[in-house]
Amino acid sequence: MAELLIVCSLNPVALNARRANLLGALWNRAAARDEIASGYRLRVVAEDDALPLSAHVIDGERQGDRVLRFAVIIEPDGGPIWVELTGPPGSREFLAHLIEA
């Protein structure tokens, strides 16, 4: 498989709006944030809107960052939702920049 470049296709205005509304919302909701080799793993408490929020963030991020991989694990019996955001080398640093901005 060809190596993908980490490039965001959004213009600066759209990028700032996405930073404020999407990834940051999920990041702030996470009860735990773990660095993993190629990104982050977030543990989100399974409250009423946790799954729709996770899906909304993933859908929005897919539109701008076409190289990121998302994995969602929903634990049974009302347990937490795990969201992994990963990608090619440099993805963790790229995501950290988006979250901090």
N, C-alpha and C positions, 0 to 999 in steps of 0.2 A: 504494500500500500504506500502511496506517495505521502511524504511528510507534509503536513499542513502548516501554514504560517498562521501565527496568532495575529489577526487583524480584525479590528472592529469596523463595520461598514456604516456606522451611524455618523451623521454630521454632529458637530459640537453641541448644538442645542438639544438634539435628541439624546445624545450621550449623557448630558447633564441631567436631563429629565429621567432617563432610565436609572442613573445612579441614585437619584433621590427617591425614586418610587419603587423600583423592582428589587434588585439584589439587596439593597440596604434594608428593605422591609423584612425580607427573609432572614438576613444576617442578624438583625436586631431581635427577631423572634426566637432565634436559636438559643436553646438552653445550654448547649455545648457546641464549640467550634474546634475541630481537630484538624491540624495540618496533616495531610497525607502526601505521598511522594509527588503526585502530579496535580494537587489541588487541595480541596477542603472537604471535610465531612461535617455536616451540620445535624444536630439532634434537635428536633422541633417537638414540643409538647403537643399531643394530639387534642387540641382544643377545636371548637366548632369550625373555624375557618382555616385551620392549619393546612389541610390538604388542598383546598381550592387556592389558597395563597401560594403554596409550593408550586402547583401546576401553572398558575398565572406567571410567576417569576420564571419558571423554566421556559414557558412558551415565549415570553418576551426576550429572554436572553438568547434563545435559539435564533431569533430574527436578526440579532446584531452580531453575535459571536458564533460563527458557523463551525468553529473547531471544538467547542466545549462539548463534553460528554456529561450527561446527567443520569444518575441512578437514584431511584426512590425505593426505599424499603419501609413498609408499613408493618410495624410489629402488631401481633394479635392482642386482643382483649384491651383495646384502648391504649396500648403502649405507644411509644414515641414514633415519629416519622423521621427517618434518616434520609438526608439529601446529600448526595455526593456530586461535586462539581469538579471535573477533571478534564485534562486535555494533554496536548503534546508538551514537551519540555518548555518550561517558562510559564505554564498556565497558572501555577500558584502565585507567582509574582504578579502576573497580569491581573488576576482576581483581587489580590491584595491592593493593587493600585486602584482598581475600580471601587473597592469598598472604602478605602481611606479618602478618596477624592470627594 
